[in-house]
Amino acid sequence: VFIAQSRASGSHRDVEDEELTRIFVMIPKTYTEEDLREKFKMYGDIEYCSIIKNKTTGESKGLGYVRYLKPSQAARAIEECDRSYRAILAEPKNKSSESFEHDYYSNNMRQELRGNTLPFCMQPEFCSFEKTETRIQEPVSKRLSVVSRLPFTQEQLFALFDLVPGLEYCDVQRDPHTNSGYAVIQYSTAASAIYAKYKLHGFEYPPGNRLTVIFLEDGNDSSE
């Protein structure tokens, strides 16, 4: 549809909807705008590239925009670029970019986890994690503590940790003095808790905010 509509267009200004020429991509945090331009210039004439950065630290969030002169070029970039960029059409600028970035990032994380967690026995990284004794130097349990410098809601955290099978409950609390986030997560098996900690400790949710995930004593024999 994009290509049929715009093959004859001289530029994006011939098309009223700016959203047909701007794409949103997930990129390595080491990328500069020049790196981004270099990777995507093969698909058409680029008007500008921009990298989304943390307003406090100035560090890249690993997300960026590329705007082409023609919708057909943006469509080609989405179709032909490496799947790791997870390119999609960007929301118009008059919509909330922060909510769009957050939804894009969390939805992709859900897809990645959903594709990587079932079943455990088929996951080489999980099997090696389980068998390498030196990796597990702390007492393990079915219960996890999740700490964040930013608050999160019950629904957000449940949706994230429920991607690992066996979630029994998620109890979110908030410190009124620091406004940080804290939650207790419990799984039906220690194996699920180990895998959840392995996957989600240090994960940025929302982007720029790292989660700290540690084991909590659950009263069971951790040697099991």
C-alpha positions in Angstrom: 0.0 0.0 0.0 2.8 2.4 0.9 4.7 1.8 -2.3 1.6 1.9 -4.6 0.5 5.1 -3.0 3.8 7.0 -3.2 6.1 5.7 -6.0 5.4 8.9 -8.0 5.6 11.2 -5.0 8.4 13.8 -5.3 8.9 14.0 -1.6 7.1 13.5 1.7 5.6 16.9 1.4 3.4 15.6 -1.3 1.8 13.3 1.3 -0.2 14.9 4.1 0.6 12.1 6.7 4.0 12.6 8.0 3.7 9.2 9.7 4.3 7.4 6.4 7.9 8.7 6.2 9.2 8.3 9.8 10.2 5.0 11.2 11.0 4.0 14.8 13.8 1.5 15.5 15.6 -0.3 18.3 19.4 0.1 18.1 22.5 -0.6 20.1 23.1 2.0 22.8 26.5 2.7 21.3 25.1 4.0 18.0 25.5 7.6 17.1 23.2 9.5 14.7 25.9 9.0 12.0 25.9 5.2 12.7 22.1 5.2 12.3 22.2 7.1 9.1 24.9 4.8 7.7 22.8 1.7 8.4 19.6 3.1 6.9 20.8 5.3 4.0 20.7 2.3 1.6 16.9 2.3 1.6 16.4 5.9 0.4 17.1 9.6 1.0 17.1 10.4 4.7 15.9 13.8 5.9 17.1 13.3 9.4 18.0 10.8 12.1 17.6 11.2 15.8 18.5 9.1 18.8 16.3 9.1 21.9 18.3 9.9 25.0 17.8 9.9 28.8 16.9 13.4 29.8 18.9 13.1 33.0 22.1 11.3 32.0 22.2 12.1 28.2 22.7 8.4 27.5 21.1 6.7 24.5 17.9 4.7 25.3 18.7 2.3 22.4 15.8 3.8 20.4 15.8 6.1 17.4 13.9 7.7 14.5 14.7 7.8 10.8 12.7 10.1 8.5 12.8 9.5 4.7 11.8 11.8 1.9 9.3 9.3 0.5 6.9 6.8 2.1 8.1 4.1 -0.3 11.6 4.5 1.2 10.3 4.1 4.7 8.3 1.1 3.7 11.4 -0.5 2.1 13.5 0.2 5.2 10.9 -1.6 7.4 10.6 -4.5 5.0 14.3 -5.0 4.3 16.3 -3.9 7.4 17.7 -6.5 9.8 14.9 -7.9 12.1 17.0 -6.9 15.1 16.1 -3.2 14.5 12.4 -4.1 14.9 11.5 -1.2 12.6 7.9 0.2 12.6 6.2 3.3 11.4 6.5 6.0 14.1 3.5 7.7 15.7 2.8 11.2 14.6 4.6 13.9 16.6 1.4 15.3 18.0 0.9 12.0 20.0 2.7 11.3 23.2 6.1 10.0 22.1 7.0 8.8 25.6 4.0 6.5 25.9 4.7 5.3 22.3 8.4 4.5 23.1 7.4 2.8 26.4 4.7 0.6 24.7 7.0 -0.2 21.8 9.9 -1.2 24.1 7.8 -3.3 26.5 5.8 -5.0 23.7 9.1 -6.1 22.1 10.4 -7.3 25.4 7.2 -9.4 25.9 7.6 -10.9 22.4 11.3 -11.7 23.1 10.6 -13.3 26.5 7.6 -15.2 25.1 9.8 -16.6 22.4 12.6 -17.6 24.8 11.0 -19.0 27.9 9.0 -22.0 26.8 9.9 -24.7 27.5 12.8 -24.4 29.9 14.3 -27.7 28.9 14.7 -26.5 25.3 16.7 -23.4 26.3 20.5 -23.9 26.1 21.2 -20.8 28.1 18.8 -21.9 30.9 20.3 -25.4 31.0 23.8 -24.1 31.2 22.8 -21.6 33.8 21.3 -24.4 35.9 24.3 -26.7 35.5 27.1 -24.1 36.2 27.4 -24.2 39.9 29.7 -21.1 40.0 26.9 -18.9 38.7 24.6 -19.6 41.6 26.5 -18.5 44.7 23.5 -17.2 46.6 20.7 -19.2 48.3 18.0 -19.6 45.7 14.2 -19.7 46.4 10.9 -19.4 44.7 10.5 -15.8 45.9 12.1 -12.7 44.4 12.5 -9.1 45.5 12.2 -6.4 42.7 13.6 -2.9 43.4 13.4 0.1 41.1 14.3 3.8 41.5 11.0 4.6 39.6 7.5 3.4 40.8 5.7 0.8 38.8 2.1 -0.5 38.9 0.9 -3.9 39.8 -0.4 -4.5 36.2 3.0 -3.5 34.7 5.1 -5.8 36.8 2.7 -8.7 36.7 2.6 -8.5 32.9 6.4 -8.6 32.8 7.0 -11.4 35.3 4.0 -13.5 34.2 5.9 -14.2 30.9 8.0 -16.7 32.9 5.7 -19.7 33.6 4.6 -20.4 37.2 4.0 -16.9 38.6 1.9 -17.3 41.8 1.6 -13.7 43.0 3.0 -10.2 42.6 2.8 -7.8 45.5 3.8 -4.2 44.6 4.6 -1.7 47.3 5.8 1.9 47.1 8.0 3.9 49.5 6.2 7.2 50.1 9.5 8.9 51.1 11.6 8.0 48.0 8.8 7.2 45.5 10.8 4.2 44.4 9.3 0.9 43.4 9.4 -2.4 45.4 7.7 -5.7 44.8 7.7 -9.3 46.0 7.3 -12.0 43.3 6.7 -15.7 43.9 6.8 -18.6 41.5 5.6 -22.2 41.9 9.1 -23.5 41.4 12.6 -22.4 42.1 13.5 -23.1 38.5 11.1 -20.4 37.3 12.4 -17.9 39.8 16.0 -18.6 38.8 15.1 -18.0 35.1 13.1 -14.9 35.9 16.1 -13.4 37.9 18.5 -14.4 35.1 16.4 -12.7 32.4 15.1 -9.7 34.3 17.8 -8.6 36.7 19.3 -5.4 35.2 16.5 -5.2 32.6 15.5 -1.6 31.8 11.7 -1.1 32.5 10.8 1.5 31.5 13.8 2.3 29.3 16.6 4.0 31.4 15.4 2.4 34.7 17.2 -0.8 35.6 15.4 -3.4 37.7 17.2 -5.1 40.6 16.0 -8.6 41.1 17.3 -10.8 44.0 16.2 -13.9 45.8 14.1 -13.7 49.0 14.0 -16.4 51.7 10.8 -18.4 51.3 11.3 -20.8 54.2 12.1 -23.8 52.0 15.3 -25.8 51.7 17.2 -24.0 49.0 19.3 -27.2 48.3 16.4 -28.6 46.3 
